[in-house]
Amino acid sequence: MKHVFPPGEVLVAPPHEPAFPGIPTGQPPATVINILDTRPEPDSEDRRREIGLRCRRSVAQWIGIYLEAVYGGAQIRYDWQGDVVHIHDDPWRFSQEPQPRVIRPDDDGRYEIRDVWFALASPLSAQLQHRHGAALAVLAGNAPPRATPEMLTYLTDWPRTGRNTRDNLEKLLARVH
């Protein structure tokens, strides 16, 4: 099954985490992820440079569910209130930004999620298509998140996921519906 993302969308990912489709804002870091466990060198300025990813609501919801499943609700939580998402992601109060971050959809209905997003090299994108084509097809659509085997497998097939991630995903997805 071949996924077709809406015009302008590309796959990007933080190091060690799943790729998500969206439209990067600003100049993406020069580092490109070639294999699943690629990460910037420790002294690279790319390793912490956040950029925005303008994504559809369904993708923003998947990002939030994944992050909360991996890091726990005490560290990061996406709280949807109608069309607005409140992102609680600084329990240590390191950020200058007020908490929670309030993200409203832009004129195109997209949410700008800021993180350290890296482009995926073409061979890795092709590998993901081969390995997780059904999940990428879900991400290409606009359906709200639900616990499907292809998405649970996709979201747990990354170096950063722990042994409780799948259970956490299932619990979070059960709350969404």
BELQUI-V427712 format. One record per residue. N is the residue number from 0. RES is the residue in one letter. D_FIRST is the distance of its C-alpha to the first C-alpha in whole Angstrom. Layout:
n=N res=RES d_first=D_FIRST
n=N res=RES d_first=D_FIRST
This chain:
n=0 res=M d_first=0
n=1 res=K d_first=4
n=2 res=H d_first=6
n=3 res=V d_first=10
n=4 res=F d_first=13
n=5 res=P d_first=16
n=6 res=P d_first=18
n=7 res=G d_first=20
n=8 res=E d_first=18
n=9 res=V d_first=17
n=10 res=L d_first=17
n=11 res=V d_first=20
n=12 res=A d_first=21
n=13 res=P d_first=25
n=14 res=P d_first=26
n=15 res=H d_first=25
n=16 res=E d_first=22
n=17 res=P d_first=19
n=18 res=A d_first=17
n=19 res=F d_first=17
n=20 res=P d_first=17
n=21 res=G d_first=20
n=22 res=I d_first=22
n=23 res=P d_first=25
n=24 res=T d_first=29
n=25 res=G d_first=31
n=26 res=Q d_first=31
n=27 res=P d_first=28
n=28 res=P d_first=30
n=29 res=A d_first=30
n=30 res=T d_first=29
n=31 res=V d_first=25
n=32 res=I d_first=23
n=33 res=N d_first=23
n=34 res=I d_first=22
n=35 res=L d_first=22
n=36 res=D d_first=25
n=37 res=T d_first=26
n=38 res=R d_first=29
n=39 res=P d_first=32
n=40 res=E d_first=35
n=41 res=P d_first=37
n=42 res=D d_first=40
n=43 res=S d_first=37
n=44 res=E d_first=37
n=45 res=D d_first=34
n=46 res=R d_first=33
n=47 res=R d_first=34
n=48 res=R d_first=34
n=49 res=E d_first=32
n=50 res=I d_first=30
n=51 res=G d_first=29
n=52 res=L d_first=25
n=53 res=R d_first=25
n=54 res=C d_first=22
n=55 res=R d_first=21
n=56 res=R d_first=23
n=57 res=S d_first=20
n=58 res=V d_first=19
n=59 res=A d_first=23
n=60 res=Q d_first=23
n=61 res=W d_first=20
n=62 res=I d_first=22
n=63 res=G d_first=25
n=64 res=I d_first=24
n=65 res=Y d_first=23
n=66 res=L d_first=26
n=67 res=E d_first=29
n=68 res=A d_first=27
n=69 res=V d_first=28
n=70 res=Y d_first=31
n=71 res=G d_first=32
n=72 res=G d_first=34
n=73 res=A d_first=37
n=74 res=Q d_first=35
n=75 res=I d_first=33
n=76 res=R d_first=32
n=77 res=Y d_first=30
n=78 res=D d_first=32
n=79 res=W d_first=31
n=80 res=Q d_first=34
n=81 res=G d_first=32
n=82 res=D d_first=31
n=83 res=V d_first=32
n=84 res=V d_first=31
n=85 res=H d_first=34
n=86 res=I d_first=33
n=87 res=H d_first=36
n=88 res=D d_first=35
n=89 res=D d_first=38
n=90 res=P d_first=40
n=91 res=W d_first=43
n=92 res=R d_first=44
n=93 res=F d_first=43
n=94 res=S d_first=41
n=95 res=Q d_first=44
n=96 res=E d_first=41
n=97 res=P d_first=42
n=98 res=Q d_first=40
n=99 res=P d_first=38
n=100 res=R d_first=36
n=101 res=V d_first=36
n=102 res=I d_first=33
n=103 res=R d_first=32
n=104 res=P d_first=30
n=105 res=D d_first=31
n=106 res=D d_first=31
n=107 res=D d_first=27
n=108 res=G d_first=27
n=109 res=R d_first=25
n=110 res=Y d_first=27
n=111 res=E d_first=28
n=112 res=I d_first=27
n=113 res=R d_first=30
n=114 res=D d_first=29
n=115 res=V d_first=29
n=116 res=W d_first=26
n=117 res=F d_first=25
n=118 res=A d_first=22
n=119 res=L d_first=20
n=120 res=A d_first=20
n=121 res=S d_first=18
n=122 res=P d_first=17
n=123 res=L d_first=17
n=124 res=S d_first=14
n=125 res=A d_first=12
n=126 res=Q d_first=13
n=127 res=L d_first=12
n=128 res=Q d_first=8
n=129 res=H d_first=9
n=130 res=R d_first=11
n=131 res=H d_first=9
n=132 res=G d_first=6
n=133 res=A d_first=6
n=134 res=A d_first=10
n=135 res=L d_first=9
n=136 res=A d_first=7
n=137 res=V d_first=11
n=138 res=L d_first=13
n=139 res=A d_first=12
n=140 res=G d_first=13
n=141 res=N d_first=17
n=142 res=A d_first=17
n=143 res=P d_first=20
n=144 res=P d_first=19
n=145 res=R d_first=19
n=146 res=A d_first=19
n=147 res=T d_first=16
n=148 res=P d_first=15
n=149 res=E d_first=12
n=150 res=M d_first=14
n=151 res=L d_first=17
n=152 res=T d_first=16
n=153 res=Y d_first=15
n=154 res=L d_first=18
n=155 res=T d_first=20
n=156 res=D d_first=19
n=157 res=W d_first=21
n=158 res=P d_first=25
n=159 res=R d_first=26
n=160 res=T d_first=25
n=161 res=G d_first=28
n=162 res=R d_first=29
n=163 res=N d_first=29
n=164 res=T d_first=26
n=165 res=R d_first=24
n=166 res=D d_first=27
n=167 res=N d_first=28
n=168 res=L d_first=24
n=169 res=E d_first=24
n=170 res=K d_first=28
n=171 res=L d_first=27
n=172 res=L d_first=24
n=173 res=A d_first=27
n=174 res=R d_first=29
n=175 res=V d_first=27
n=176 res=H d_first=26
